[in-house]
């Protein structure tokens, strides 16, 4: 079958010849090679090439700026964002009404399996209201704390948001965090109370919470059931009435912001752009402000929700652009594109994502190194918040140290590597980035800075070389029913947290704010919180800088030899319990031998725990 060895892609010319011969003989033509999962499905060349032939191009000049609205849907995880997006797509005729319309915009296999949104998705909707046709650009965003970077990027292309709150659960931690993201970006907020069809729903109580926490009058809330489609039409009308049109100038030279990008192996990089000024059309020469490279535009269009080519895109509109960018590093998220020989002031980009968790990633077999390298490069284009540093270890060979926004982010990245690129890897224990302030002038000269960041525990400097260690801290928000408050406070104290604030958001729910050391919450805090509160408490955190801490490097020794991959950094007060736990787990997991193996945890030369 004309397969390129190991690549899984097929040669069009050979296939075309075969199809012609088959047709002459009356045989059926060849079938395309099977693809893996929903993610691969979106990359089948079949769909992307035929969309241009199936539909004639839309004329985007029909939509003046005052008839354009750009908005996003934000909410806590599982409050019904994707279901509401499905109903809005149906109402505007973007998709047909069928019972199978569930999570239409969640295109990745991992999203459908876990029932969460991982990647923000865009769709342009056409809606007739009071005799005018409006263009509504919708961006569906993730709800989990680990993906708040996707949310902040999406908001940069919007003028307003729909804040969805569950009528049963009420306001939760991520609702608060996402509201403040939108508030800081000075966007119009439309509160939508969803799931009013549930028998325990209490929309009046949720209205009061919204009024108390966000200071939004309760008569501005729209009560809907996205699942049944109840009152969803009024959401579209509120978007038109309450969200302002974008402030843009079509007569100025082109300024387009790249807020997302994906990689297609046949067409290169597909950049999602929001136009702030000017017009872009096929054949234009454009320049990237970041790389200063010039490209020719091959195709522009809108997502509806599949790609639909158009003649031009105008300022105020959101769409996609393909310009023959072959390399995954060329489409920088936050980059500004402008016309050749018409340079403009670049748009303010985004705050780059700060990785909260680092883990080593190594191929199971070193011969797979190059395949894994290209898979990681392509996936980091789709997920620009992952940072990659080269790394190597004696036991595991050459690999990378990757930075993630959280533990779920790390799991999802690993799952996408397996599903989309068929790569299986070894992941080391997640750690957080520490800092050390160096003491001697000689060391400062060697490192070229006084304060160094340590992302690999094996490179943690000795106490004699530093004046102080710093650990990352976060400001955590916990929202819980009041009967669990005592247990949750004890959990937080055990994790070295400092209480900052406590307030009742209604008669029986409390919002707690704590400063946590990041390494205390990164692995299992969320699970402990959920089990203590019978699943009712919700948790969200944001970066709060660094603080001084008494940290020590703990080595794990097997028969007297230090194992570099098991080295961890712990707080001095917790070293003994952490060392004992690691030794006990190693004793259970190491295969038994005919001789004794001593498993020891050591701080410097002092052994603090041992198992045999």
C-alpha positions as CSV (number, residue, x, y, z in Angstrom):
1,X,0.0,0.0,0.0
2,X,2.3,2.9,-1.1
3,X,3.1,3.5,2.6
4,X,6.1,5.5,3.6
5,X,7.9,3.4,6.1
6,X,6.9,4.3,9.6
7,X,5.3,7.6,8.7
8,X,1.7,6.4,8.1
9,X,1.1,8.9,5.4
10,X,0.3,8.0,1.8
11,X,1.5,9.3,-1.5
12,X,-1.3,11.2,-3.3
13,X,0.2,10.8,-6.9
14,X,0.5,7.0,-6.6
15,X,-3.0,6.8,-5.1
16,X,-4.4,8.9,-7.9
17,X,-2.9,6.7,-10.5
18,X,-4.2,3.6,-8.8
19,X,-7.7,5.1,-8.5
20,X,-7.8,5.9,-12.2
21,X,-6.7,2.4,-13.1
22,X,-9.2,0.9,-10.7
23,X,-12.0,3.1,-12.1
24,X,-11.3,1.9,-15.7
25,X,-11.6,-1.7,-14.5
26,X,-14.7,-0.9,-12.5
27,X,-13.0,-1.7,-9.2
28,X,-13.5,0.4,-6.0
29,X,-10.7,2.9,-5.4
30,X,-8.2,2.7,-2.5
31,X,-9.3,3.6,1.1
32,X,-7.2,6.0,3.0
33,X,-5.0,4.5,5.8
34,X,-6.8,4.2,9.1
35,X,-6.1,6.9,11.6
36,X,-5.8,6.8,15.4
37,X,-8.4,8.4,17.6
38,X,-10.3,11.7,17.3
39,X,-7.1,13.7,17.3
40,X,-5.8,11.9,14.2
41,X,-9.2,12.2,12.6
42,X,-8.9,16.0,12.5
43,X,-5.6,15.6,10.6
44,X,-7.0,13.4,7.8
45,X,-6.1,15.1,4.6
46,X,-9.5,14.1,3.2
47,X,-11.5,16.6,5.2
48,X,-9.2,19.6,5.0
49,X,-8.9,19.5,1.2
50,X,-12.5,18.9,0.3
51,X,-14.0,21.6,2.5
52,X,-12.9,24.2,-0.1
53,X,-14.6,22.3,-2.9
54,X,-17.8,21.5,-1.0
55,X,-18.7,25.0,0.1
56,X,-18.2,28.2,-1.8
57,X,-16.3,30.8,0.0
58,X,-18.1,33.2,2.4
59,X,-17.9,36.9,1.8
60,X,-16.7,38.3,5.2
61,X,-17.2,41.9,4.1
62,X,-21.0,41.4,4.7
63,X,-20.2,41.8,8.5
64,X,-19.4,45.3,9.5
65,X,-17.5,45.8,12.8
66,X,-20.7,46.9,14.6
67,X,-22.3,43.5,13.7
68,X,-19.4,41.5,15.1
69,X,-19.1,40.1,18.6
70,X,-16.1,38.1,20.0
71,X,-16.9,36.2,23.2
72,X,-15.6,33.3,25.3
73,X,-17.3,30.8,27.6
74,X,-15.6,30.4,31.0
75,X,-16.6,28.2,34.0
76,X,-15.4,25.8,36.7
77,X,-14.8,22.3,35.3
78,X,-18.0,20.3,34.6
79,X,-20.4,23.3,34.8
80,X,-21.6,22.7,31.2
81,X,-19.5,24.9,29.0
82,X,-19.1,22.4,26.1
83,X,-22.9,21.5,26.3
84,X,-23.8,25.2,26.0
85,X,-21.4,25.6,23.1
86,X,-23.1,22.6,21.3
87,X,-26.6,24.3,21.7
88,X,-25.2,27.7,20.4
89,X,-23.8,25.9,17.4
90,X,-27.2,24.2,16.8
91,X,-29.2,27.4,17.2
92,X,-27.0,29.3,14.6
93,X,-27.1,26.3,12.1
94,X,-23.4,25.6,12.3
95,X,-24.2,21.9,13.1
96,X,-27.4,19.9,12.5
97,X,-29.6,19.1,15.5
98,X,-29.0,15.4,16.4
99,X,-28.8,13.4,19.6
100,X,-25.1,12.7,18.9
101,X,-24.1,16.4,19.4
102,X,-22.1,16.0,22.6
103,X,-18.8,18.0,23.1
104,X,-18.6,18.9,19.4
105,X,-15.8,21.3,20.0
106,X,-13.8,18.8,22.2
107,X,-11.9,17.2,19.3
108,X,-9.1,15.4,21.1
109,X,-9.6,11.8,22.2
110,X,-8.3,12.6,25.7
111,X,-11.0,15.3,26.1
112,X,-13.8,12.9,25.2
113,X,-12.4,10.1,27.4
114,X,-12.0,12.3,30.4
115,X,-15.0,14.6,29.8
116,X,-12.9,17.7,30.2
117,X,-11.8,20.5,27.8
118,X,-8.1,20.7,27.4
119,X,-7.7,22.9,24.4
120,X,-9.6,26.1,23.7
121,X,-11.6,25.8,20.4
122,X,-13.0,28.5,18.1
123,X,-16.2,28.6,16.1
124,X,-17.7,31.5,14.0
125,X,-21.5,31.6,14.2
126,X,-23.9,33.5,11.9
127,X,-27.0,34.7,13.7
128,X,-30.0,36.8,12.4
129,X,-31.5,39.2,15.0
130,X,-33.9,42.1,14.5
131,X,-33.3,42.0,10.7
132,X,-29.5,42.1,10.8
133,X,-27.0,39.2,10.4
134,X,-24.4,39.1,13.2
135,X,-21.1,37.3,13.2
136,X,-20.5,35.8,16.7
137,X,-17.0,34.4,17.3
138,X,-17.2,31.9,20.2
139,X,-14.1,30.5,22.0
140,X,-14.8,27.5,24.3
141,X,-12.2,27.3,27.0
142,X,-11.0,24.7,29.6
143,X,-12.2,24.8,33.2
144,X,-9.4,23.1,35.1
145,X,-6.9,25.2,37.0
146,X,-4.0,23.6,35.1
147,X,-5.3,25.1,31.8
148,X,-5.9,28.7,33.0
149,X,-3.1,29.8,30.5
150,X,-5.4,28.6,27.6
151,X,-8.2,30.8,29.1
152,X,-6.0,33.9,29.5
153,X,-4.9,33.5,25.8
154,X,-8.5,33.1,24.6
155,X,-9.6,36.2,26.5
156,X,-7.1,38.4,24.6
157,X,-9.1,37.9,21.4
158,X,-12.5,38.7,23.1
159,X,-14.6,41.7,24.3
160,X,-16.8,39.7,26.6
161,X,-17.4,36.4,28.4
162,X,-20.3,34.1,29.4
163,X,-19.6,33.1,33.0
164,X,-21.4,29.7,33.4
165,X,-22.3,28.6,37.0
166,X,-24.0,25.3,37.9
167,X,-27.4,25.9,39.5
168,X,-26.8,22.9,41.8
169,X,-23.1,23.5,42.8
170,X,-23.0,27.3,42.8
171,X,-19.8,29.3,42.6
172,X,-16.6,27.2,42.9
173,X,-13.0,28.0,43.1
174,X,-12.2,28.1,39.4
175,X,-15.3,30.2,38.8
176,X,-13.7,32.9,41.0
177,X,-10.3,32.6,39.3
178,X,-11.8,32.8,35.8
179,X,-14.0,35.8,36.7
180,X,-11.0,37.7,37.9
181,X,-9.1,36.9,34.7
182,X,-12.0,38.4,32.7
183,X,-12.3,41.3,35.1
184,X,-8.6,42.2,34.8
185,X,-8.9,42.1,31.0
186,X,-11.8,44.6,31.3
187,X,-14.3,42.4,29.5
188,X,-18.1,42.4,29.8
189,X,-19.3,39.5,32.0
190,X,-22.7,37.9,31.4
191,X,-23.5,35.4,34.2
192,X,-25.4,32.3,33.0
193,X,-26.9,29.9,35.5
194,X,-27.0,26.4,33.9
195,X,-28.6,23.1,34.8
196,X,-31.9,24.6,36.1
197,X,-33.6,21.3,35.1
198,X,-31.9,19.3,37.9
199,X,-34.2,18.5,40.8
200,X,-31.8,19.9,43.4
201,X,-31.1,23.1,41.4
202,X,-31.5,26.4,43.4
203,X,-30.9,29.2,40.9
204,X,-32.1,31.9,43.4
205,X,-29.3,30.9,45.9
206,X,-26.7,31.0,43.1
207,X,-27.9,34.5,42.0
208,X,-27.3,35.8,45.6
209,X,-23.8,34.2,45.5
210,X,-23.0,35.9,42.2
211,X,-24.2,39.2,43.6
212,X,-22.2,38.8,46.8
213,X,-18.9,37.5,45.4
214,X,-18.8,39.3,42.0
215,X,-21.0,42.4,42.6
216,X,-23.1,41.6,39.6
217,X,-26.9,42.5,40.0
218,X,-29.0,39.3,40.2
219,X,-31.4,40.5,37.5
220,X,-28.5,40.3,34.9
221,X,-28.3,36.5,35.4
222,X,-29.7,34.3,32.6
223,X,-31.2,31.0,33.8
224,X,-30.9,28.2,31.3
225,X,-30.7,24.4,30.8
226,X,-28.0,23.8,28.1
227,X,-28.8,20.0,28.0
228,X,-32.5,20.6,27.2
229,X,-31.9,23.9,25.3
230,X,-34.2,25.8,27.6
231,X,-33.8,29.6,27.2
232,X,-30.5,29.3,25.3
233,X,-31.8,31.7,22.6
234,X,-31.7,34.6,25.2
235,X,-28.0,33.9,25.7
236,X,-27.3,34.8,22.1
237,X,-29.4,37.9,22.3
238,X,-27.6,39.0,25.5
239,X,-24.3,38.6,23.7
240,X,-25.5,41.0,21.0
241,X,-26.9,43.5,23.5
242,X,-24.4,43.5,26.3
243,X,-21.0,42.7,24.6
244,X,-19.5,45.7,22.7
245,X,-18.2,45.3,19.2
246,X,-14.4,45.2,18.8
247,X,-12.6,48.6,18.7
248,X,-10.7,48.1,15.4
249,X,-9.8,50.0,12.2
250,X,-10.1,48.3,8.9
251,X,-8.4,51.2,7.0
252,X,-5.2,50.9,9.0
253,X,-2.4,48.5,8.0
254,X,-2.8,44.8,9.0
255,X,-2.2,43.8,12.7
256,X,-3.1,40.2,13.6
257,X,-2.5,38.5,16.9
258,X,-1.7,34.7,16.8
259,X,-3.5,33.4,19.9
260,X,-3.3,29.7,19.1
261,X,-1.8,27.3,16.5
262,X,-2.0,23.7,15.4
263,X,0.2,21.5,13.2
264,X,-1.0,19.7,10.1
265,X,1.5,17.4,8.5
266,X,0.3,18.3,5.0
267,X,-0.1,22.0,5.2
268,X,2.3,23.0,8.0
269,X,1.3,25.4,10.8
270,X,-2.3,26.6,11.0
271,X,-2.4,29.8,13.0
272,X,-5.6,31.0,14.8
273,X,-5.6,34.8,14.5
274,X,-7.6,37.8,15.8
275,X,-7.4,40.8,13.5
276,X,-7.1,44.1,15.3
277,X,-6.5,46.3,12.2
278,X,-6.6,46.0,8.5
279,X,-7.5,43.1,6.1
280,X,-5.7,39.9,5.1
281,X,-6.4,37.8,2.0
282,X,-4.9,34.9,0.0
283,X,-1.6,35.9,-1.8
284,X,-0.7,38.7,0.7
285,X,2.9,38.8,1.9
286,X,3.0,38.9,5.7
287,X,5.9,39.2,8.2
288,X,6.1,37.8,11.7
289,X,7.2,40.5,14.3
290,X,8.9,37.8,16.4
291,X,11.1,36.0,13.8
292,X,11.1,38.8,11.0
293,X,10.5,36.0,8.4
294,X,8.2,36.8,5.4
295,X,5.5,34.4,4.3
296,X,2.9,34.2,1.5
297,X,-0.7,33.6,2.7
298,X,-2.0,30.4,1.1
299,X,-5.4,30.3,2.7
300,X,-7.6,32.3,5.1
301,X,-10.9,31.3,6.6
302,X,-13.2,30.9,9.6
303,X,-13.9,27.9,11.8
304,X,-17.6,27.0,11.6
305,X,-16.6,24.7,13.5
306,X,-14.7,23.0,10.7
307,X,-12.4,25.0,8.5
308,X,-14.2,27.1,5.9
309,X,-12.1,29.2,3.5
310,X,-13.0,32.8,2.8
311,X,-11.8,35.4,0.4
312,X,-10.6,37.8,3.1
313,X,-10.6,38.3,6.9
314,X,-11.3,41.8,8.2
315,X,-10.4,43.6,11.4
316,X,-12.5,42.5,14.3
317,X,-12.9,39.0,13.0
318,X,-11.3,35.7,14.3
319,X,-10.2,33.0,11.9
320,X,-7.3,30.8,10.8
321,X,-4.4,31.5,8.4
322,X,-2.1,29.1,6.6
323,X,1.1,30.7,5.3
324,X,3.5,27.8,4.6
325,X,5.2,27.9,8.0
326,X,7.0,24.6,8.0
327,X,8.7,24.6,11.3
328,X,6.8,24.2,14.6
329,X,8.8,27.1,16.2
330,X,7.8,29.7,13.6
331,X,4.2,30.3,14.9
332,X,4.9,31.8,18.3
333,X,1.8,32.2,20.4
334,X,1.3,36.0,21.1
335,X,3.2,37.0,17.9
336,X,1.9,39.9,15.7
337,X,1.6,39.4,11.9
338,X,1.7,42.5,9.6
339,X,1.9,43.1,5.8
340,X,5.3,43.2,4.1
341,X,6.7,46.8,3.9
342,X,4.0,48.1,6.3
343,X,5.5,47.5,9.7
344,X,3.4,48.2,12.8
345,X,3.8,48.4,16.6
346,X,3.5,44.7,17.8
347,X,0.5,44.0,20.0
348,X,1.2,43.2,23.6
349,X,1.6,39.4,23.8
350,X,0.7,37.3,26.8
351,X,2.5,36.8,30.0
352,X,4.4,33.6,29.2
353,X,3.2,30.6,31.1
354,X,5.1,29.8,34.3
355,X,5.7,26.1,34.7
356,X,4.6,24.9,38.2
357,X,5.8,21.3,37.9
358,X,8.8,19.7,36.3
359,X,9.4,16.1,35.4
360,X,12.0,14.2,33.4
361,X,10.9,12.4,30.3
362,X,12.9,9.7,28.7
363,X,12.3,7.2,25.8
364,X,11.9,3.6,26.9
365,X,14.4,2.7,24.2
366,X,17.2,5.1,23.2
367,X,16.7,4.2,19.5
368,X,13.3,6.0,19.8
369,X,14.9,9.3,20.8
370,X,14.5,11.1,17.4
371,X,10.9,10.0,17.0
372,X,10.0,11.2,20.5
373,X,11.8,14.5,19.9
374,X,9.7,15.3,16.8
375,X,6.5,14.2,18.6
376,X,7.3,16.5,21.6
377,X,8.0,19.4,19.2
378,X,4.7,19.0,17.4
379,X,2.7,18.6,20.6
380,X,4.4,21.7,22.2
381,X,3.2,23.7,19.2
382,X,-0.4,22.6,20.0
383,X,0.3,23.2,23.7
384,X,2.7,26.2,24.0
385,X,2.6,26.2,27.8
386,X,5.0,23.2,28.1
387,X,8.7,24.2,28.5
388,X,11.4,21.8,27.2
389,X,15.0,21.5,28.4
390,X,17.5,18.9,27.2
391,X,18.6,16.5,30.0
392,X,20.4,13.2,30.4
393,X,20.9,10.7,33.2
394,X,23.2,7.8,33.8
395,X,20.4,5.2,34.3
396,X,17.9,6.5,31.7
397,X,20.1,8.0,28.9
398,X,19.3,11.1,26.9
399,X,15.9,12.8,27.5
400,X,14.2,16.1,28.4
401,X,13.1,18.0,31.5
402,X,9.6,19.3,30.8
403,X,7.8,22.0,32.7
404,X,4.0,21.7,33.1
405,X,1.3,24.0,34.6
406,X,0.2,21.2,37.0
407,X,-0.2,17.5,37.5
408,X,-3.3,17.0,35.3
409,X,-1.5,19.0,32.5
410,X,1.4,16.5,32.8
411,X,-1.0,13.5,32.6
412,X,-2.9,14.9,29.6
413,X,0.4,15.7,27.8
414,X,1.6,12.1,28.4
415,X,-1.7,10.6,27.2
416,X,-1.7,12.7,24.0
417,X,1.9,11.6,23.3
418,X,0.6,8.0,23.5
419,X,-2.6,8.4,21.5
420,X,-1.5,10.9,18.8
421,X,2.1,9.9,18.2
422,X,2.2,6.3,19.6
423,X,5.1,7.2,21.9
424,X,5.6,5.6,25.3
425,X,7.9,7.2,27.7
426,X,9.4,7.0,31.2
427,X,8.3,9.9,33.5
428,X,10.2,10.8,36.6
429,X,8.7,12.1,39.9
430,X,7.3,15.6,39.4
431,X,9.2,18.4,41.2
432,X,8.8,22.2,41.6
433,X,11.4,24.9,40.7
434,X,13.4,26.1,43.7
435,X,15.8,29.0,43.9
436,X,19.1,29.4,45.8
437,X,20.9,32.6,46.6
438,X,24.7,32.0,46.2
439,X,27.1,33.1,48.9
440,X,30.6,33.5,47.3
441,X,31.7,35.9,44.5
442,X,33.5,33.0,42.8
443,X,30.2,31.0,42.4
444,X,28.3,34.1,41.3
445,X,30.9,34.6,38.5
446,X,30.6,30.9,37.6
447,X,26.8,30.9,37.3
448,X,26.7,34.6,36.0
449,X,23.9,35.4,38.5
450,X,23.4,35.7,42.2
451,X,20.1,33.8,42.3
452,X,19.9,30.4,40.5
453,X,16.8,28.4,39.7
454,X,17.0,24.6,40.2
455,X,14.6,22.4,38.2
456,X,16.5,19.2,38.6
457,X,16.9,18.0,42.3
458,X,20.1,16.2,41.4
459,X,21.7,19.7,40.8
460,X,20.6,21.1,44.2
461,X,23.6,23.1,45.6
462,X,25.1,22.3,49.0
463,X,24.2,24.4,52.0
464,X,27.8,25.6,52.3
465,X,27.5,27.4,48.9
466,X,24.3,29.3,49.6
467,X,23.0,32.0,51.9
468,X,19.4,30.9,51.6
469,X,17.0,28.6,49.7
470,X,13.7,29.9,48.3
471,X,10.6,27.8,47.4
472,X,7.7,28.7,45.2
473,X,4.4,29.6,47.0
474,X,0.9,29.9,45.7
475,X,-2.3,31.6,46.9
476,X,-4.9,28.9,47.1
477,X,-8.7,29.4,47.1
478,X,-10.8,26.7,48.7
479,X,-14.7,26.8,48.5
480,X,-16.4,24.3,50.7
481,X,-19.6,23.6,52.6
482,X,-19.1,24.8,56.2
483,X,-19.4,21.4,57.9
484,X,-16.0,20.4,56.5
485,X,-14.1,23.5,57.5
486,X,-12.4,22.1,60.5
487,X,-11.0,19.0,58.7
488,X,-9.8,21.2,55.8
489,X,-8.1,23.7,58.1
490,X,-6.2,20.8,59.7
491,X,-5.2,19.5,56.3
492,X,-3.9,22.9,55.3
493,X,-1.9,23.3,58.5
494,X,-0.3,19.9,58.0
495,X,0.8,21.2,54.5
496,X,2.6,24.2,56.1
497,X,-0.1,26.6,54.8
498,X,-0.8,30.1,56.2
499,X,-4.4,31.3,56.4
500,X,-5.0,34.7,54.7
501,X,-8.7,35.1,54.6
502,X,-12.1,33.4,55.3
503,X,-15.6,34.5,54.2
504,X,-19.1,33.1,54.0
505,X,-20.4,33.3,50.4
506,X,-23.9,32.2,51.5
507,X,-25.5,30.6,54.6
508,X,-23.5,27.3,54.4
509,X,-20.5,27.8,52.1
510,X,-17.2,29.3,53.0
511,X,-14.3,30.6,50.8
512,X,-10.9,30.1,52.4
513,X,-7.7,31.7,51.1
514,X,-4.3,30.2,52.1
515,X,-0.6,30.7,51.1
516,X,0.7,27.2,50.3
517,X,4.3,26.0,49.5
518,X,3.8,24.6,46.0
519,X,5.6,21.3,46.7
520,X,3.1,20.5,49.4
521,X,0.0,20.7,47.1
522,X,1.4,19.5,43.7
523,X,1.1,15.7,44.1
524,X,-1.8,14.7,46.3
525,X,-3.4,17.7,48.0
526,X,-6.4,17.9,45.6
527,X,-7.2,14.2,46.2
528,X,-7.0,14.6,50.0
529,X,-9.2,17.6,49.8
530,X,-11.8,15.9,47.7
531,X,-11.9,12.8,50.0
532,X,-12.1,14.9,53.2
533,X,-15.0,16.9,51.9
534,X,-16.9,14.0,50.2
535,X,-16.1,15.7,46.8
536,X,-17.8,19.0,47.6
537,X,-14.8,21.3,48.1
538,X,-13.2,22.9,45.1
539,X,-9.6,24.2,44.9
540,X,-7.8,26.7,42.7
541,X,-4.4,28.4,43.0
542,X,-2.4,31.2,41.5
543,X,1.3,32.0,41.6
544,X,2.4,34.1,44.6
545,X,6.2,34.3,44.1
546,X,8.9,32.7,46.4
547,X,9.6,32.6,50.1
548,X,12.6,31.5,52.2
549,X,12.5,27.9,53.4
550,X,14.7,25.4,55.2
551,X,15.2,22.9,52.4
552,X,17.4,19.8,52.2
553,X,18.4,17.4,49.4
554,X,17.5,13.8,50.2
555,X,19.5,11.1,48.5
556,X,18.2,7.5,48.1
557,X,21.0,4.8,48.2
558,X,20.7,1.2,47.0
559,X,23.6,-0.8,48.5
560,X,25.5,2.3,49.3
561,X,25.2,3.9,45.7
562,X,23.2,7.1,45.2
563,X,20.4,6.7,42.6
564,X,20.3,10.1,40.8
565,X,16.7,9.7,39.5
566,X,15.3,9.2,43.0
567,X,16.9,12.3,44.6
568,X,14.3,14.7,46.0
569,X,14.2,18.1,47.7
570,X,12.2,18.2,51.0
571,X,11.5,20.6,53.8
572,X,13.7,19.9,56.9
573,X,10.7,19.1,59.1
574,X,9.3,16.5,56.7
575,X,12.6,14.8,55.7
576,X,12.2,11.8,58.1
577,X,8.6,10.9,57.2
578,X,9.3,11.4,53.4
579,X,12.4,9.3,53.5
580,X,10.7,6.5,55.4
581,X,7.8,6.5,53.0
582,X,10.1,6.3,49.9
583,X,12.1,3.4,51.4
584,X,9.0,1.4,52.2
585,X,7.6,1.9,48.7
586,X,10.9,0.9,47.1
587,X,11.0,-2.3,49.3
588,X,7.6,-3.3,47.9
589,X,8.4,-2.5,44.3
590,X,12.0,-3.7,43.8
591,X,12.2,-7.4,42.6
592,X,13.5,-9.8,45.2
593,X,17.1,-11.1,44.9
594,X,19.1,-13.9,46.6
595,X,21.1,-11.3,48.5
596,X,20.3,-8.4,50.8
597,X,19.7,-5.0,49.2
598,X,20.0,-2.1,51.6
599,X,17.6,0.8,50.8
600,X,18.6,4.0,52.6
601,X,17.5,7.6,52.7
602,X,20.3,10.1,53.6
603,X,20.7,13.8,54.2
604,X,24.3,14.4,53.3
605,X,26.2,11.7,55.2
606,X,23.5,11.1,57.8
607,X,21.2,8.1,57.2
608,X,17.6,8.9,58.3
609,X,15.7,5.8,57.2
610,X,16.5,2.2,56.1
611,X,14.7,-0.8,54.7
612,X,16.3,-4.1,53.7
